[in-house]
Amino acid sequence: MNPFAHLHPERVIALVEEVLNVRAESICRPLTSYINRVFEVQLENGEAVVVKFHRPGRWTVDALAEEHDFVFDLADADIPVVAPLEDEEGNSLFEDEGIWFAITPRKRGRPFEDPTPATWQDLGRTLARVHVVGDESECRHRLHWHPGEATLRHLDYILEHAKGGEEFLERYADLVEEMVDAISPLFDEREFPRLHGDMHVANLFKRPDESGIYLIDFDDMCFGPPVQDLWMLLPGTVADSGPELEHLLYGYRQIREFSPLELDLVEPLRAMRFVHFTAWCALQQEDGGTNRLAENFDAPAWWRNEYSSLRDQRERIREVNRV
């Protein structure tokens, strides 16, 4: 059953007007989102807002509140983020028919493309500032980005909800569990600040006439190793991204320490991302697969390829990390 079926444009517009006590135009555009449902609503004053409806069951309201607290903390530190709007009572989370939603200003900008060395350094400084703020408080309701917690939780969800890959699931689960056992010691006794958690180029943009790189979409905010917010930005592996990594870390280390040992986690984190992605795909089956991340997810060929990719990544970890 699609939990978002009642979110027709008239309903979304009415919610915006009620929460913000404003008048809106009859313009409501759906925006791409693979897990949640997101709409842009035009206001009568010429401004626009973005309304994000969080998928029921994915995060508790306490976990969503921790995401908002982190974004507000970053905004208070003058880090370029797009903070949620609040109603007259200071609330930033709202509920409609069992679905929690938030409203943010609509900000447009240029994508993070063709970065120069100076841009990489600027990004490094920005991410370091994020982690400095992340050090100031802990999470109680967000994922601990450790394979023994995050990856096994994702595997449990896959085994419970994935359909169509039954002949591969047992082998897939055995491979994931073996990999988790191997890489978990690499994550032990590490520092774990609050993180963005899903830091890739699509979650960055620059605005005309404004300094700094905006960070958006903290939906996967977690606490984990700092390198989690760096490795997906690289154009390739650590070995293949020497110049970019050098500039990124040069900027980062101007603000916050970064141990070279953090780089040992990149290939294990990439493997964790594989499992995370598969869990995302299984999650989408719950509402009929709208905006699917992967076509033919329920076909044996998809599972065969996914198992093969994860097995290859496991071999790479053996080569790089010797575990």
C-alpha positions in Angstrom: 0.0 0.0 0.0 1.3 3.5 -0.9 1.4 5.5 2.3 1.6 8.7 0.3 -1.5 8.2 -1.8 -3.5 10.9 -0.1 -0.9 13.6 -0.9 -2.6 15.2 -3.8 -1.6 18.8 -4.7 -4.6 20.4 -3.0 -3.8 18.7 0.3 -0.1 19.7 0.2 -0.9 23.3 -0.5 -3.5 23.4 2.3 -0.9 22.0 4.8 1.6 24.7 3.8 -0.9 27.4 4.3 -2.0 26.0 7.6 1.5 25.5 9.1 3.1 28.8 7.8 -0.1 30.9 8.0 0.5 32.2 4.5 -1.3 32.2 1.2 -0.1 29.9 -1.6 -0.6 29.8 -5.3 -2.3 26.8 -6.8 1.1 25.5 -8.0 2.5 22.3 -6.5 5.3 20.5 -8.3 6.6 17.0 -7.3 10.3 16.8 -6.9 12.4 13.7 -7.3 12.9 11.7 -4.1 13.5 8.0 -4.0 12.5 7.3 -0.4 10.3 10.2 0.8 7.8 12.4 -1.1 8.8 16.0 -1.8 6.9 18.9 -3.4 7.6 22.5 -4.3 4.8 24.9 -3.5 4.7 28.5 -4.8 3.6 31.2 -2.3 1.6 34.3 -3.2 4.5 36.5 -2.1 6.7 35.1 -5.0 8.8 32.8 -2.8 8.6 29.1 -2.8 9.0 26.3 -0.2 9.9 22.6 -0.3 7.7 20.2 1.6 9.2 16.8 2.5 7.0 14.0 3.7 9.0 11.4 5.5 8.3 7.8 4.8 6.4 6.2 7.7 8.4 3.7 9.7 11.8 4.8 8.5 12.6 7.2 11.3 10.9 7.9 14.6 9.9 11.4 15.3 12.8 11.6 17.9 15.2 10.7 15.1 13.7 13.3 12.8 14.0 15.9 15.6 17.7 15.0 16.0 18.2 15.7 12.2 16.5 19.1 12.7 18.6 19.9 15.8 21.8 19.2 13.9 20.8 21.4 10.9 19.8 24.2 13.3 23.2 23.8 15.1 25.0 24.1 11.8 23.0 27.2 10.8 23.8 28.8 14.1 27.5 28.2 13.3 27.0 30.0 10.0 27.6 26.8 8.0 25.6 27.1 4.7 22.6 24.8 5.1 18.9 25.1 4.4 17.2 24.9 7.8 13.6 23.9 8.3 11.0 26.6 8.7 9.1 26.9 12.0 5.5 27.6 12.8 4.4 30.4 15.2 5.0 28.0 18.2 8.6 27.1 17.1 7.8 23.7 15.7 9.6 22.4 12.7 8.1 18.9 12.4 4.4 18.4 11.6 2.1 15.4 11.2 -0.6 14.6 8.7 -2.4 11.2 8.7 0.5 9.5 10.4 3.2 11.1 8.2 5.7 13.6 9.6 6.7 16.4 7.3 8.9 19.5 7.3 9.0 22.7 5.2 12.1 24.5 4.0 12.7 27.6 1.9 13.3 26.8 -1.8 16.9 27.8 -2.6 18.4 27.4 -6.1 22.0 27.3 -7.0 24.7 25.9 -9.3 25.6 22.2 -9.0 29.0 21.2 -7.7 30.7 20.6 -11.0 34.3 20.8 -12.2 35.7 21.8 -8.8 39.1 23.6 -8.8 41.8 22.9 -6.1 40.5 26.0 -4.3 36.9 24.6 -4.3 38.1 21.2 -3.0 39.9 23.0 -0.1 36.8 25.1 0.6 34.7 22.0 0.7 37.2 20.4 3.1 37.0 23.3 5.4 33.2 23.2 5.3 33.0 19.5 6.1 35.5 20.0 9.0 33.3 22.7 10.4 30.3 20.3 10.1 32.2 17.7 12.1 33.3 20.3 14.7 29.6 21.0 15.3 28.9 17.3 15.2 31.3 16.8 18.0 29.3 19.0 20.3 26.4 16.6 20.9 25.5 12.9 20.6 22.6 11.2 18.9 20.3 8.8 20.8 17.9 7.9 18.0 20.1 7.9 14.8 22.1 5.1 13.2 25.6 4.4 14.5 27.4 4.0 11.2 29.2 0.9 12.2 28.8 -2.3 10.1 27.8 -4.3 13.2 24.8 -2.0 13.6 23.9 -0.1 10.3 24.8 -2.9 7.8 23.2 -5.7 9.8 20.1 -3.6 10.2 19.9 -3.0 6.5 20.4 -6.7 5.9 17.5 -7.6 8.2 15.3 -5.2 6.3 16.4 -6.8 3.0 15.7 -10.3 4.2 12.3 -9.3 5.5 11.0 -7.2 2.6 12.9 -8.0 -0.7 11.0 -10.0 -3.2 12.2 -11.8 -6.3 15.7 -12.7 -5.3 14.9 -15.6 -3.0 17.4 -18.0 -4.7 20.2 -15.5 -4.0 19.2 -14.1 -0.6 20.8 -16.9 1.5 24.1 -16.6 -0.3 23.8 -12.8 -0.2 23.2 -12.8 3.6 26.1 -15.1 4.2 28.4 -12.8 2.3 27.2 -9.7 4.1 27.6 -11.3 7.5 31.1 -12.6 6.7 32.1 -9.2 5.5 30.6 -7.5 8.6 32.6 -9.8 10.8 35.8 -9.0 8.9 35.5 -5.2 8.8 33.9 -4.4 12.1 37.2 -4.4 14.1 38.4 -1.6 11.8 35.6 0.7 13.1 36.1 -0.1 16.8 37.6 2.6 19.1 37.1 5.4 16.5 35.6 8.8 17.0 32.0 9.1 15.9 30.7 12.7 15.5 27.4 13.6 14.0 27.6 13.4 10.2 25.7 14.4 7.1 25.8 10.7 6.2 25.0 10.9 2.5 27.5 13.4 1.3 27.8 13.2 -2.5 27.8 15.9 -5.2 24.0 15.9 -5.6 23.7 17.2 -2.1 26.0 20.2 -2.7 25.4 23.5 -4.5 26.7 27.0 -4.7 24.4 30.1 -4.8 25.2 33.2 -7.0 26.6 36.1 -5.0 27.0 33.9 -1.9 30.2 32.5 -0.5 30.4 28.9 0.7 29.1 25.6 -0.5 25.6 24.7 0.6 24.9 21.3 2.1 21.4 19.9 1.7 19.4 16.8 2.5 20.4 15.6 6.0 17.8 12.7 5.8 20.6 10.1 6.4 22.2 12.0 9.2 24.0 9.6 11.5 27.0 9.4 13.8 30.0 7.6 12.4 33.6 8.0 11.1 34.3 11.4 9.6 35.6 9.9 6.3 32.0 8.8 5.6 31.3 12.5 4.6 34.4 12.6 2.3 34.8 9.4 0.4 31.7 9.6 -1.9 32.9 13.0 -3.2 36.0 11.5 -4.7 36.1 10.7 -8.4 37.4 7.2 -7.8 39.3 5.2 -5.2 41.7 6.7 -2.7 44.6 5.6 -5.0 43.0 7.1 -8.1 42.0 10.4 -6.4 45.3 11.8 -5.2 45.1 15.4 -6.2 41.4 15.8 -5.2 42.0 14.1 -1.8 45.1 16.1 -1.2 43.2 19.4 -1.6 40.1 18.2 0.3 42.2 17.1 3.3 44.4 20.2 3.2 41.2 22.3 3.7 39.8 19.9 6.3 43.0 19.9 8.4 42.9 23.7 8.6 39.9 23.3 10.9 39.9 19.8 12.3 42.4 16.9 12.7 42.1 14.0 10.2 44.0 10.8 10.8 45.4 9.0 7.8 44.0 5.8 9.4 40.5 7.1 8.5 41.3 6.3 4.8 41.5 2.6 5.8 37.7 2.7 6.1 36.9 3.9 2.6 36.6 0.5 0.9 34.6 -1.0 3.9 32.3 2.0 3.8 31.9 1.4 0.0 30.8 -2.1 0.8 28.4 -0.8 3.4 27.0 1.5 0.8 26.2 -1.4 -1.5 24.0 -3.0 1.2 22.5 0.4 2.1 21.5 0.8 -1.6 19.9 -2.6 -1.7 17.9 -1.8 1.4 16.8 1.4 -0.2 15.5 -0.5 -3.2 13.6 -3.0 -1.0 12.0 0.0 0.8 10.6 1.3 -2.4 8.8 -2.0 -3.1 6.5 -1.0 -0.2 4.7 1.6 -2.3 4.8 0.0 -5.7 8.2 1.2 -6.7 7.5 4.9 -7.5 10.8 6.7 -8.4 12.7 3.4 -8.2 16.4 3.5 -7.7 16.9 0.4 -9.7 14.9 -1.1 -12.5 14.1 -4.8 -12.4 15.0 -5.0 -8.7 12.8 -8.1 -8.2 14.4 -10.0 -11.1 17.0 -12.8 -10.5 19.5 -11.1 -12.9 19.5 -8.0 -10.7 20.3 -10.0 -7.6 22.9 -12.0 -9.5 24.7 -8.8 -10.4 24.4 -7.3 -6.9 25.8 -10.4 -5.3 28.7 -10.4 -7.8 29.4 -6.7 -7.2 29.5 -7.2 -3.4 31.7 -10.3 -3.7 34.1 -8.3 -5.9 34.1 -5.5 -3.3 34.8 -8.1 -0.5 37.9 -9.2 -2.5 39.0 -5.6 -2.8 38.8 -5.1 0.9 41.0 -8.2 1.3 43.5 -6.6 -1.0 43.5 -3.1 0.5 42.7 -3.8 4.2 44.1 -7.4 4.6 41.0 -8.5 6.5 
